[in-house]
Amino acid sequence: GGGGGGGSGDVIDTPPVTVELQEVQTGGSADSVDVTTSAPLAAMPDELYLAAVSSKPQSDVESVAGLGLSWFHVGDQCSARVPTGLSVWGAIGNPSSADTVTASFESTPANAVITVSRYAGVDAFEPLGAPVSANTNGPGGACFGGLDSTSYTFDLITSEPRSLVFAAVAMRNRSHESGPGYTERVEAAQGSGGGSASLAVQDAVLKTPQTTSV
């Protein structure tokens, strides 16, 4: 007679990776065509670096450099009353060494601030979804005709579970308070009064795909 054999296998479910903030570095400048973080960021492969840059008066960011990475432009937004500008850039890959990060402007602003946030757990091939920008004129709002306001809100749609929403906010001579469900990671300013450049970064992890209010 013959015998038979059997076997069993275990399926190991790998929990989804959560995108997590690892560090934030900031810097400021006055009457300079460049703004640089005051301390270097660690060099970590396949982690996402996001540089947010605020300038007053608004000046276009021509380039961002640091860590031996190739930086890509994510998006820009002007305030609805001019002249504050906000620009976001990103980089991912294999950094050459720990390094500061520098943004270079097309023209020299009176004041500028930079924050660079480093996130682990991102998709190395598609680290970012579709960016959305807004001012008090609404999403992609024009640079004129808006009103001063003590609050802001716009909708952002996520398509993947456990997505992280990153928000950079430029303020005009104000302090920032994070929205419901968000954690403020840093707030920085350069200069004083109405001529100051200021910037806050907040984020939130959403367990399920949804439309969220920023």
JOUR-V367962 format. One record per residue. RES is the residue in one small letter. NEAR is the number of other ideal C-beta (glycine too) atoms within 12 Angstrom. D_FIRST is the distance of its C-alpha to the first C-alpha in Angstrom with 2 decimals. Layout:
res:near:d_first
RES:NEAR:D_FIRST
RES:NEAR:D_FIRST
//
This chain:
res:near:d_first
g:3:0.00
g:4:3.65
g:5:6.77
g:6:10.11
g:6:13.50
g:6:16.81
g:6:20.40
s:6:23.86
g:6:27.21
d:6:30.71
v:6:33.52
i:6:36.70
d:6:39.77
t:6:42.67
p:9:45.88
p:16:48.58
v:19:51.10
t:20:54.56
v:32:57.53
e:21:59.79
l:30:63.28
q:22:63.56
e:27:67.29
v:35:70.53
q:36:73.56
t:36:76.95
g:36:80.22
g:33:83.58
s:32:86.46
a:23:90.04
d:22:91.85
s:26:89.11
v:23:87.17
d:30:84.02
v:45:82.28
t:30:79.79
t:37:77.57
s:21:79.25
a:19:76.09
p:23:73.12
l:37:69.71
a:23:66.55
a:25:64.64
m:28:61.14
p:21:58.87
d:22:57.66
e:32:59.86
l:41:62.38
y:50:66.10
l:46:68.45
a:48:72.18
a:50:74.60
v:52:78.24
s:50:81.28
s:48:84.73
k:41:88.18
p:29:89.83
q:34:86.78
s:34:85.98
d:24:83.03
v:36:80.46
e:22:80.23
s:23:77.38
v:35:75.31
a:27:74.28
g:36:72.52
l:34:69.38
g:20:69.13
l:31:67.47
s:19:68.32
w:32:69.65
f:22:69.41
h:22:71.74
v:30:70.32
g:28:73.44
d:30:77.08
q:39:79.16
c:33:82.88
s:38:84.49
a:30:86.15
r:24:89.55
v:23:89.34
p:25:89.46
t:42:86.20
g:39:83.20
l:45:79.50
s:43:77.02
v:38:73.31
w:37:71.42
g:34:67.89
a:40:65.99
i:29:62.42
g:23:60.81
n:16:61.01
p:27:64.42
s:17:66.14
s:16:67.57
a:20:68.95
d:27:72.03
t:28:74.61
v:44:74.59
t:32:77.73
a:44:78.72
s:30:81.60
f:32:83.91
e:19:85.81
s:19:89.00
t:22:89.98
p:38:89.48
a:31:91.66
n:39:88.63
a:49:84.89
v:45:81.79
i:52:78.24
t:50:75.07
v:50:71.76
s:42:68.57
r:41:65.23
y:36:62.00
a:24:58.41
g:23:55.28
v:34:56.57
d:21:54.78
a:19:55.79
f:10:55.86
e:14:57.52
p:28:59.27
l:31:61.80
g:25:61.93
a:16:65.05
p:30:68.16
v:29:70.85
s:31:74.44
a:31:77.27
n:35:80.72
t:26:82.96
n:23:83.31
g:20:79.57
p:22:76.58
g:17:77.92
g:24:81.36
a:18:84.58
c:23:86.56
f:16:89.65
g:15:90.63
g:22:88.31
l:17:89.32
d:17:89.03
s:19:86.34
t:13:84.90
s:18:81.37
y:35:79.00
t:21:75.93
f:26:73.77
d:15:70.23
l:29:67.29
i:20:63.95
t:26:60.70
s:17:57.49
e:25:54.90
p:17:53.74
r:23:55.34
s:33:58.09
l:36:61.04
v:37:64.49
f:43:67.08
a:39:70.71
a:47:73.82
v:41:77.16
a:47:80.63
m:32:83.36
r:38:87.13
n:21:88.71
r:23:86.31
s:17:83.60
h:28:80.13
e:17:78.02
s:23:74.35
g:23:73.18
p:13:70.90
g:18:67.40
y:27:68.53
t:23:69.10
e:26:72.12
r:33:71.21
v:32:74.62
e:26:78.17
a:38:80.65
a:32:84.20
q:33:86.79
g:29:90.49
s:15:92.28
g:15:93.62
g:19:93.17
g:22:92.63
s:29:89.53
a:47:86.05
s:38:83.32
l:47:79.58
a:35:76.84
v:41:73.06
q:31:70.71
d:35:67.01
a:29:64.41
v:27:60.61
l:27:59.52
k:16:56.04
t:14:55.74
p:16:57.30
q:20:60.69
t:16:64.35
t:29:66.17
s:21:69.87
v:30:71.12
//
